[in-house]
Amino acid sequence: MTRLSTLRLFSKTSKTCISFHKLSRSLFCFNLWIVAAFTLAITSCNTIKDIAYLQEIPTDRPITLQVPQDIRLEPGDQLSISIHGRDPKVVEIYNMPNISNATGGSTKASYTVNANGQIDMLQFGLIHVAGMTRAELANQIKYRLVSSGVVRDPVVVVDFATMTYSVLGEVTSPGRKAIDRDHMTILDALAQAGDLTIYGQRKNVLVMRNEEGKQTAYRIDLTNTESVYSSPVFNLKQNDIIYVEPNTKKANESVNNANTLRTPTFWFSAITFATTLLLYLKK
């Protein structure tokens, strides 16, 4: 083999090696970007699954709901009871007096259910009300009025004076919320609190309830339809406490740069840097 032939063979071999290295480098870079795109897609899917409520809710059939449970009175509840009739002077003796408040207005004095589940009502004395709904108590008072023969067609209105539940944690408006209706669901309560923030953990909402002198904890997964509608605390009671814990991202904000490694932006930047460095070293 002549010297010229050797040089030509070497030149061809070098070009082949350079082409091979370029191809390998291109494939490596391409694989890096494929991994980055896949990571972003997975992250986005996980985020949606962690946020959306009532996922996989059936649209071809109705959901069987729990029977609405009207709130029943318990010791410590405060009630406003108003009695109306054809003759205001007759029913006046059955109504509590108005009390002046700090703003210069007045409100009707309320009844408080004592530890024995009773209220001490004007003209009637002690009445056991624990376990009753507002409608049941109103009917009992109406029956007593009619039976006495003093008021013929009374109208009895029973309202919750100060009946509340509490919402804590990652909601827009945490705090103590008034119960202004006879039955209320967990979804109603969260709506009244302005919904969960984007940082609220939807899969592990805690509801604490006082039952027979003990506090029982329940967990609800708001992303799971069955978990929501079959929960024992789907229908709320007075003094329930709802706690929405922060998700991992929010919790990590208490640690410097804890969230950096979890963001797609970080990984894109890292891959871009690695690709640029590789191309520079391969020159």
Backbone hydrogen bonds, N-H to C=O, Kabsch-Sander energy under -0.5 kcal/mol:
donor,donor_aa,acceptor,acceptor_aa,energy
6,T,2,T,-2.1
7,L,3,R,-2.1
8,R,4,L,-2.1
9,L,5,S,-2.4
10,F,6,T,-2.4
11,S,7,L,-2.3
12,K,8,R,-2.4
13,T,9,L,-2.4
14,S,10,F,-2.4
15,K,11,S,-2.3
16,T,12,K,-2.3
17,C,13,T,-2.3
18,I,14,S,-2.7
19,S,15,K,-2.6
20,F,16,T,-2.4
21,H,17,C,-2.7
22,K,18,I,-2.5
23,L,19,S,-2.6
24,S,20,F,-2.8
25,R,21,H,-2.7
26,S,22,K,-2.6
27,L,23,L,-2.7
28,F,24,S,-2.4
29,C,25,R,-2.4
30,F,26,S,-2.7
31,N,27,L,-2.5
32,L,28,F,-2.0
33,W,29,C,-2.1
34,I,30,F,-2.0
35,V,31,N,-2.5
36,A,32,L,-2.1
37,A,33,W,-2.6
38,F,34,I,-2.4
39,T,35,V,-2.4
40,L,36,A,-2.3
41,A,37,A,-2.2
42,I,38,F,-2.5
43,T,39,T,-2.4
44,S,40,L,-2.4
45,C,41,A,-2.3
46,N,42,I,-2.5
47,T,43,T,-2.1
48,I,44,S,-2.2
49,K,45,C,-2.3
50,D,46,N,-1.6
51,I,47,T,-0.9
51,I,48,I,-0.8
52,A,48,I,-2.5
54,L,222,L,-2.9
55,Q,223,T,-2.2
57,I,54,L,-1.0
65,L,63,I,-0.7
70,D,68,P,-0.7
71,I,182,D,-3.6
73,L,132,M,-2.9
76,G,113,V,-2.9
77,D,74,E,-2.0
79,L,111,Y,-3.3
80,S,159,D,-2.6
81,I,79,L,-0.5
82,S,80,S,-0.5
82,S,157,V,-2.7
84,H,155,V,-2.6
90,V,87,D,-1.0
91,V,87,D,-1.5
92,E,88,P,-1.2
93,I,90,V,-0.6
94,Y,91,V,-1.6
95,N,92,E,-1.2
96,M,81,I,-0.5
99,I,107,T,-3.9
101,N,105,G,-2.4
104,G,101,N,-1.6
107,T,99,I,-2.7
109,A,97,P,-2.2
111,Y,79,L,-3.2
113,V,77,D,-3.0
114,N,118,Q,-3.1
117,G,114,N,-2.4
119,I,127,I,-2.1
121,M,119,I,-0.9
121,M,125,G,-2.7
124,F,121,M,-1.1
125,G,121,M,-2.6
127,I,119,I,-2.6
129,V,117,G,-2.7
129,V,127,I,-0.6
130,A,117,G,-2.0
131,G,73,L,-2.6
132,M,129,V,-2.3
137,L,133,T,-2.1
138,A,134,R,-2.4
139,N,135,A,-2.2
140,Q,136,E,-1.9
141,I,137,L,-2.5
142,K,138,A,-2.3
143,Y,139,N,-2.3
144,R,140,Q,-2.0
145,L,141,I,-2.3
146,V,142,K,-2.4
147,S,143,Y,-2.5
148,S,144,R,-1.6
149,G,145,L,-0.7
149,G,146,V,-1.0
150,V,145,L,-0.7
151,V,145,L,-1.0
155,V,84,H,-2.8
157,V,82,S,-2.8
157,V,155,V,-0.5
158,V,156,V,-0.5
159,D,80,S,-2.8
159,D,157,V,-0.5
161,A,78,Q,-2.4
161,A,159,D,-0.6
162,T,78,Q,-0.7
165,Y,177,K,-2.0
166,S,240,D,-2.6
167,V,175,G,-2.4
168,L,242,I,-3.3
170,E,244,V,-2.4
171,V,169,G,-2.1
172,T,195,D,-2.4
173,S,193,A,-2.7
175,G,167,V,-2.7
177,K,165,Y,-3.2
179,I,163,M,-3.3
180,D,178,A,-0.7
186,I,234,F,-2.0
189,A,185,T,-2.3
190,L,186,I,-2.1
191,A,187,L,-2.1
192,Q,188,D,-2.2
193,A,189,A,-1.2
194,G,191,A,-1.7
195,D,190,L,-3.0
197,T,170,E,-1.7
200,G,197,T,-1.7
201,Q,245,E,-2.9
202,R,50,D,-0.5
202,R,200,G,-1.0
204,N,201,Q,-0.8
205,V,220,I,-2.4
206,L,243,Y,-2.5
207,V,218,Y,-2.6
208,M,241,I,-2.9
209,R,216,T,-2.6
211,E,209,R,-0.6
211,E,214,K,-4.1
214,K,211,E,-1.3
216,T,209,R,-3.3
216,T,214,K,-0.6
218,Y,207,V,-2.5
220,I,205,V,-2.3
222,L,202,R,-2.9
222,L,220,I,-0.8
224,N,221,D,-1.6
225,T,55,Q,-0.9
225,T,223,T,-0.6
228,V,224,N,-1.7
229,Y,225,T,-2.3
230,S,226,E,-1.7
231,S,228,V,-0.9
234,F,231,S,-1.7
236,L,184,M,-3.3
236,L,234,F,-0.6
239,N,164,T,-3.7
240,D,237,K,-1.5
241,I,208,M,-2.2
242,I,166,S,-3.0
243,Y,206,L,-3.1
243,Y,241,I,-0.5
244,V,168,L,-2.2
245,E,243,Y,-0.7
247,N,199,Y,-2.8
251,A,247,N,-2.5
252,N,248,T,-2.3
253,E,249,K,-0.5
253,E,250,K,-1.1
254,S,251,A,-1.3
255,V,252,N,-1.9
258,A,252,N,-0.5
258,A,255,V,-1.9
260,T,257,N,-0.7
261,L,257,N,-0.5
262,R,259,N,-1.4
263,T,260,T,-1.3
267,W,263,T,-1.4
268,F,264,P,-2.6
269,S,265,T,-2.3
270,A,266,F,-2.5
271,I,267,W,-2.5
272,T,268,F,-2.6
273,F,269,S,-2.4
274,A,270,A,-2.4
275,T,271,I,-2.7
276,T,272,T,-2.5
277,L,273,F,-2.6
278,L,274,A,-2.2
279,L,275,T,-2.5
280,Y,276,T,-2.0
281,L,277,L,-2.3
282,K,278,L,-1.8
283,K,279,L,-0.5
283,K,280,Y,-0.8
